[in-house]
Amino acid sequence: MASDLLEGIVSSAKASISVLLVLVYGYGLRKWKLISQAGETNISKLCTKFFLPALLFTEIGPLATVQNLRNYWPIIPLSLFFQGAAFAVAMLSRLVGMPQHFVPMFIFNNVTSLPLLLINALGASGSLDQLVTADRTLDSVLRTGRVYFLINALVGNLVRFAFGPYLMKSHAHEAEAEDEDFAGHIALPEEATDEPLRITTRMRRGLKRTKHWIVRAINPPLMGGILAMVFGLIPWFHRELFGSGILSPISDSINNIGKLFSALQMLVVGSHLHSKKGSRVRPLILLWLFTYRFVLAPALSISVVYYIRTAWSNLIDKDPMLLFVLCMSNVGPPALTLSAVAAMAELPSDEDSQVSRILTFSYGVTPFISFSVTAALWMIRQTETRE
């Protein structure tokens, strides 16, 4: 147990340090004026509207098959369940004064880069040897684990970019402005005050607000994910585009573009730390956010997986790596792509800078994820012992 914990701490520390160093590079580039204010803005827009959609397209597309969705189906409802639980916690936190732009940080954790770095490091250290079965080697287990994590990332990314910008900003003033705009354009005759016309007016107002929300929700990253699902689920396109077919040069070029996102986005976050000072983040809010992400969230996911595995043993496959991924799918720091979500939500400079600061702080405490890793592995051993 002690050796597993130490290995987990070392692996998590390496993963988080690699992220923090890129943030430091971005901070230095902005400080030394190698990135200008205009350059920072342009890179941020490129990341959000071009590089990120490309990344999601090439990550989601190869996995978007009917067979994958059939085999890995438990990941999808459990991922949505954990996000729903986090949303409930965030809404309760809003009642005691937590700012709106903190809400997505409770819901959306890093589901791509950190889990993949972590699983590689844990595999190299031998921490995942207990997940090896008689018919599968460690390399096979790690490959399967990466697929599981990417399926979870598929769900997380689609939900994040569909609802993240909407959840990150307050819409009270927008609603008032829409009402005023509606009132300015729709003038009812003075005598037209009977109930049917009032119902019609409310319906038209509701339809206008729904249209406004749909237009805002369909953003470039979400479109990248949706197109990946469409082309991935059509056998011919999946084979020719994401395999070695005639359209593969297209997906290869998009993949090369998508690879630029992570490093550039982290550089922008680091640059924001210098250029957008903003107000300080209240320590109690940070403490509560990190307590949820690194203590309560893993406690929830590990408990739920353990209960399902013991109460309904045939509901989830006995694959130990699947159990591990389900336990860890809800764990870890807020996603770095929330900085892109903040840009899409057009947050005020003060709130935008707070998002950048919190993302930086969160990767400083990422080694705490090692306790969740150790607890998940212990739980898996207990389920195997019961069988």
N, C-alpha and C positions, 0 to 999 in steps of 0.2 A: 504493500500500500504506500509506504513512504517513498520507495523508488519510483513508483508510478506518478506520485504527486510531483516529485522533483523533476522527472522527465517532462511532465506536462507543463510545469512552470517554465522550464528552459525552452521548450518548443513554442509556447505561447509568447514568451518574451522575445524570441527571435522574430516571430511573425509580426508582432506589434512594433518592434524596433525598426524593422525594414520599412514599415509604413511611416513611422515618425520621422525617419531620416529624409524621406522624400518631401515631407511637409517642411522640414528645416531647409532643404534646398530651395523650395519655393519662397520661403520667408527671406532667405539671403538674396535671391535673385531680385525680389521686389525692393529690398533695402538698398541694394547696389544699383538700382535703376536699370537692371537688365531686362526687367519686365515693367512696362509703363502701365499707367492706369487704363489707357485705351487697349493695350495689349492684353491686360488681365480680363477686361470685359469681352474682348473678341475670343480669347481662348475659352472662356467660360461658355459663351454662346456656341462655339464650335463643338465643345464637349457635349453640351446638352442636345443640340439639334442635329449633329452629324456623327460624331464618334460613338456616343452611347447607343443610339439606334442601331448602328452597325455592329457593335459588340453584342447587343441583345439578339440581333438577327442570327449571328453566327453561333451564339451559345445555345439558343433555344431551338433553332431549326433542326440540327441533327438529332435532337432528343425528342422532337415532336412527332412521334409515331404512335399508331394505335396500340402496337404491342407494348411499347414503353409505358403508356398510360394505363394499360391493363395490368402490367406486372408491378408497377410502382404506385398503384392507386392509393395506398394508405398515406403516402407522403402528402398528397394533395389535400384531403379533408383535415388532416391533423395540422398542416401548415396554416390553413385558413382558420381553424379553431384557435390556435395559439395567437394568431394575429387578432382575432376577435377578442380574446381574453385581454390582450395588451391594450386594445382600443378601450375596453371597459375600464381598465385601470387608469388610462390616460384621461378619460372623461371624468372619472371620480376625482382625479388630481386637479382637473380644471375647476372643480367646485370649491377648492381651497386656494385658488389664486394662481395656479400654474399657467404661464402664458400659452397661447394657442400654438405658437410655432414649435413648442416642445412635443406636441402630441405624436407626430410621426416618429420621433426618436424612441418612444416607448414601443411602437408597433413594428418598425422595420429595422432589423439587425443586419449585420453584414452576412450575406448568405452565399457569397461567391469567393472573393479573394482570400479572406481569412480562413474559412473552413478548408479550402483546398491547400493552403500553405500549412495549416495545422495538421491535416491528415497525412501529408507527405512527411512532415517532421516526426510525427508520432510513429509512422511506419518505419522510418529510418532508425528511430531509437529503440524499436522493439516493443513499444507500449501496446501496439495493436496485435501482437502475436496471438493473444487469446481469442481473437476473432477469426483466426484461420481454422477452417474445417478440414475434414479428412479428404474431401474431393476438390479443395481449392487452395492454391498457393497464396502467399502474402501479396504478390503482385496482382493476382486475380482479385483478391479481396479489396485491395486499394483501388483498382480500376472500377470495380462495382461501387465502392464508396464514393468515388468522384462522380459517377453517374447519378447516384442517389442525391448527392448534394446539389448537383446541377438541376435535377428535377425540382428540388425544393427551391432553388434559385429562380427557376422558371415561374413558379407560383408567386414568389416574393416580388420579383421584378414587375410582373404584370399588375399585381395589386398596388405596388408602390407608385408606379407611374400613372395608374388610373386615378388613384385617390389621394396620393401624397400631396400634390400641389394644393388641392382643395382643403385638405386637413391642416395644412401648415399655416394658413392665414385666416384671419377673422373676416367674415363675410357680412357683418352687420351693416357696415357703411355701403358695401356694394348693393345689398338688398334695398337700402333706402334710395340709393342713386337710381336703381332700376325702377323702383316705384315712381320716383319723380319723372324719370324719362318716359315711363308708360303713361303717366297722367298727362304729360305734356303733349304726347302724340295722339292719345285717344280722348277725344272730348265728346261726352255723351250729351244729347239734347237735354234741356232742363226737365222736360216732361218724361224723359225715359228713365224713370226711377223705380219701375216696378221690379219685382223679384226676379223674373226670368232674365231680364237684361243684366241684373247684378250677378247672377250665376254665370252668364256668358262672359262678363268682364273678368270674373275670378278665374274662369277656365283659360281665357286667353293670357292672363297674367301668369298662371301656372305653366302654360305651354312655353311662354317666353323664357321663364326662368329655367325650365327643363332644357330647352335648346341652348341657353347660355352655358349651363353646366356641361352638357355633352360636348360642346365646342371646346371648352376649357379642358375637359378630361381627355380628349383625343389629342394627345401631344406626340411629338416625334418619337420619344423612347417607346411609348405604348404602341405606336404604329409599327415600330421595328419588331416588337414582340408579337403583335397580331399577324404581321406578314410572315414571320418565321413559323407561326403555328399553321397558317394557311398552306404555305409551300411545303412545310414538313409533313403535313397530314395527307397531301396528295402524292401517291406513290411515285409517279413519273418524275415530278419536280424534286422529291426527296432524293431519288436515285441520281438524277442528272445534275442537280444543283449542289447537294451536300455530300454526294459520293464522289466518284471519279468520272462522272459523265461529261457530256458536252458543255454543260453550263457551269462546271466546277471552277473555271477561272474567275467567274463572277463572284462566287462565294469566297474564293481565296483572296480576291482583292478587297472584298468587304471585311474579311477577317483581319487582313493587314491594317485596315483603317481602324477597326474596333480595338485592336491591341493598343492603340495610342491613348485610349480613354483613361485607363487607370492612372498612369503616371502623370498625364497632363492635368487630370482632375485634382490629384493630390498636390501638384505644384500650385494650382490655383487656390486651393484651400490654404496652403502655406502662405501664399501671397496675400490672401485676405487677412491673415493674422497680422500682417504689417500695415496694410493700407486701410483696413476697416477696424479701427480700435474698438468702437462700440462701448456699451456699458458692461460692467462686470456681471457675471452670472451668479445668482445667489447660491451659496454653498449648499443650503438645504435642498434646493431643487436638484443640484448635481448629485448629492448623496442619494436622494430618492430615486433618480433615474438609474444610477449605477447599481443601487440595491436591487431594483427590479430586474435590470438586464443581466446581472451576474449572480443573483441569489434567488429571487422569486421566480423568474422565468425558467431557469433550469430545474428548480424544485417542482414547478408545475409540469414541465414536459417529461421529466424522468418519472414522476409519480403516475402521470396519465399512461405512459407507455408501459410501465410495470403493471398497472391495474389491467389494462387491456390484454397484455400478454399472459397474465395469470388467470384472469376471469374468463376471457374468450381466447383460448390458446390457438384456435384455428383461424381467428380473424386476421392476424398478422403473421406473415411468413416467419419461420424460425431463423432466418438468416441473421446472425449476430451483428453484421455490419449495418443492416437495415435498422435494427433496434438502436444502434449507436447513432446513426444519422438522425433518426426521429427524436432521440433525446437531445441532440445538439442543434437541431434545426432552429430552435427558438432562443438560442443562447448567444451572447457576445455583444460587442459594442454596436452602436447605431451604424447604419450603412454609410460609407463614404459618399455614395451617390445622393444622399440627402442634401449635400451642398448643391448638386445640380437641381434637385427638387426645389430648394430655396430660390434658386435663380428663376425657375419656371413659375414659382408663386409670386415673383416680383416683390419680395419682402423689402421693407425699409432697410437702409444700410445698417442701422443699429441691430436689428434682429438677424440680418444676414451674417453679420460678424459674430454674433452669439452662436449661431449654428456652427461656424467654422471653429470657434474656440472649443465648443463642447465636443466636436468630433476629434479634435486634437487631444483633449483631456481623456476622452474615452479610450484612445489607443495607449495612453499611458498606464491605464489600469487593466488592460487586456490580459496580462498574465494571470489575473484572477480566474480566467476561464479554465485554468488547470484543475481547479477544485471540481468544476462541473464534469470535466473529462474523467477524473478519477471516480466520481460518483456514478457516472453513466456506465463505466466499465464494471464497477462493483455490482450495479444492479443487473447487468447482463449475466454476470457470474451467478448471481442468486437465482435468476430464472432458469439457467441451465442446471443448477443444482436441484431445483424443485422437480425438474423433468427426469 
